[in-house]
């Protein structure tokens, strides 16, 4: 059974209050994640990554499509007991200490007091925050906040952990330590769903990756499949309009690489010549 199963997931927002114009945050996204794997969701800012995670967590609702976690609808309250979550740009009360934050979230998750005490020591030590446990949050750096947030996401011993940009603001050594923690959690049978806009981070740790661009699933597969440059072509055009965007992003699964530039996997240049797409094409080296 897949841990996460998404079929034709779509989310549209109103551009303005009482407006009929829609913003397409997600458009018919489908993929699955398996047990004990680290799955990376990659894409630029505004690609729809956080929106997708919020739908899976029940924070917001999809316009259409279907999403399940552990074979149950995302609205099932019982499945949330098996989930941990580290949001992007998370905030904790400034007047609490690190230890108090972990205790607070542990009690919200229904963790037994005796178990919570043991886990607090274990997880703060795991993320390298044990010596800062009695320091108030207002004195924490961005990197320290990320480490504490990671400990918070694990406190209920979840089977599935959602991490939204977990290494944001963390120094290189800290990033390596966080990667090691995630690999350790995977070895314990946990499934990690990792959101990031950094390919360098994703390819170091993930088993499989999905790429989102403007709400559209461009590609999904192993890191090797995603990062290979074989048969990848660059398209340059000054005729960027809705029709061209729809053709490139939907039909050809292209990736936006700049204001007037796209990357696309094809068999050969002639394939596109036959379809009368008039752009300069050059093979990536």
N, C-alpha and C positions, 0 to 999 in steps of 0.2 A: 504493500500500500504506500502510495506517495505521501510525503509529509505535507506538501503544498501542491494543490492542483488548481490551475487557473485556466479557464476556457472563455475565449472571446470577451475578456474583461474590458469594459468601456466606461469612461468617466468624462462627462461634459459639464463645464461650469458656465454660468451666465457671465458674459463679459462685464456687464454693468447691471445694477438693480433695475428690474422690470424691462430688461432688454432681451430681444429675441436672439441676439448674437451669442454664439456659443464658443467657448474655449475648449478645444479637445485635448484634455490632459492625458487620456489613455484611449487608444483606439484598437479594439479587438486583440488584446494581448493574451497569448496562451503559452504556458509552459508548466513543467512540474519539477519538484525537487524531491530527492530521495533521502532516506535515513542515513545519518552519519556522514553527511557531506557538507562542504562549505560552498555555498552557492553565491556567486557574485552578481549583483545588478549594477551594470555600468552605464554611464551616460552623462552628458554635460548638465550643468545646472538648468533646471526647467524642463528636463526630459520626461518627468512624470514618475521618477523613482519613489519619492516620498509619498506621493499620492497613492501609489500602488500599495506601499507598506501600510498606510493608514486604512485602506480598504480591508486589507487582510486582518488588521487589528480591530476592525469594527469602529474606528474613530470617525470615518466617513463612509458613505455608501456609493456603490457603483450605479451607473446609469443603466447598464445592461451587462449581461454575461454572468458567469458563475465562478465562485471561488470557494475552495474547501481547505481546511486544515485538519490533518489526521482523519480524513474522510468525512468530516462533519462540516456543516455550513459555518462560515466565519462568525455568524451571529450566536453560535452555541457558546453559552457562558462557561461551560465546563472545560472547553478546549483552552480557554485563556489561562487556566491554572497551570498549563504545561508550557506557557510562553513567557519569555523574558524580552525586554525591549529597552534599547538605548536610543532615544530620539536625537536628532541633530540639534545642536545648540540648546541642549537641555539646561534647566535651571533648578537649583536646590535652594532652600531657605538659607539666607546668608548668616543667620544667627545660630545655625546648627553646626556641630562638629561633623567630621567625616563618619565617625562611629555612630553618631545619632541619626545621620541620614540613612545609613544601612539598616539600622534598627527600625526606623520609621517605615521604610519600604518593605522590610521583612514582615512587620506586623500587618501592613496593608495586604500583603500576599497571604496572610494566614499561617505564617511559619511559627511553629511551636517555640516558646521563649527559650527553652534549653537548647534546642537545635539552632535557633537564631544566634545565640551567643557564640556557639562553636563556629558557625558559618561566617559570622562577622570577622572573627580573628583570621580564619582561613582565607577568605576572599580578599580582605584588605592586604594580607601578606602576599597573596598571589599577584595582585596588581601593583605591588610595591608602595602601598600607602599606609602600612602599619604604623610607621613612626609619625605619621601626620593625623592619626585617628582622633586625637584630642584638639586638633587645630580647627578653628572655625572656617567655614566655607569662604567667607569674605576674603580670606588670605590665600586662597588657592589660585594657582595659575590655570590657564586653559588646559594644559596637559594634565595637571592634577585632577581637574574636573572630569576629563575624559576617562582617566583611570578609575576614579570613584564611580562614574556612571557605568563602567563595565562591571564593576563589582556589584552594583545595584541590580543590573540586568540578570545576574546569576543567582541572586539570593534565594529565590524560590526553587532552585535546582530544576530549571525548565528543560524540556526535551528539545525545544525550538527557541532559538535566540535571534531576534532581529536587531541588527546593529546599523545605524545610519551614520556614516562617516565616522567610525570609531577612532581613527587615528588623526583626525583633524586637530591641529594645534599641538601634536605630540612630537617630541624630538626624535631623530633617527633611531637612537638606542631604545627609546620608549616604544616606537613602532615595531621594532624587532621583538621586544618583549611581549607586546600585545599579540603579534602573529603567533608567537610560541604558545601563548595561552589558548588561542583559538584552535590551534592544532591539538593541544592537550584535551580540550573539550570535545573535539571531534573523535579522539581516541576513546573517549568515555561514552560514545554513542550519541552525542548531541548533534543536532543539525543547526548550522549557522547560515543565516540569510544576511549577506553583507552588501550594503549600499555604498557605492563610492563613485566619484568621477575621476579617480586616479587609476589608470590601467596598470601602472607600476606596482601598486599595492595589490590589485586584484590578481595579477598573474603570478605573484609570489605565493599565494595561499589557496586560491579557489580551485575546486575540482571541475566545476562548470560555471559558465558565465552567460548572461543574457545582456544584450545591448539595447537600450532604449534611446530613441531620438525623436523629439517632438511627439511623445506619446505612442510611438509605433515601435514594435519589436523588430529590430533590424536583423539580428542574428542570435542564435543560441547554440551552445555546444561547449566542448572542452576548451581550455585555455589555448591549447595548441591550434585548434581549429580557428579560434577567434583572432589570434595574433599572426597567423600565417599571411604572407603577402603574395602568395601565388595567385596569379590571375586577378590581381587587384588593379583597377584602373582609376585614374584621376580625371574628373570632368570639370572643365572650366566654362562658365557661361555668363554673359551679361544680360541674359533674357530670363532672369529668375521671376517666375510668376506662379500662381496657384496651380495651373495646369501642369507645369514642369515639376513643381514640388510633389504633386500627387503621383505623377509618373515615376519619379525617382524614388521617393520614399515608400510608396505603397507597392508598386509593381516590381521594381527592381531592387528594393531593400537597400538603397544607398544610405551612406552615412554622411551627414553634413559635416564638412571639414573646414569651412570658412564661409564668408558671406556669399561668394559665388563659386564655391568649389564643393565637389562631392567625391566620395570614394565608393567604388562599387565592384563587386565580384562578378565577372562575366567569363564566358568561354574565350572570346576573342573580340577584337575591335569591330570586325565585320558584322558581328551580331547586332551591334548598335547602329552601324551604317545602314543596314537593311531596314531598320525601324525609323530611319530618317531623323536621328537625333544629331543636331549640328553643333557639336562642341569639340574643342580640341581635346584629344585623348593622348595620354602618355603613360607608358607602363612604369609602375613604381619600381625602384631599384632597392 
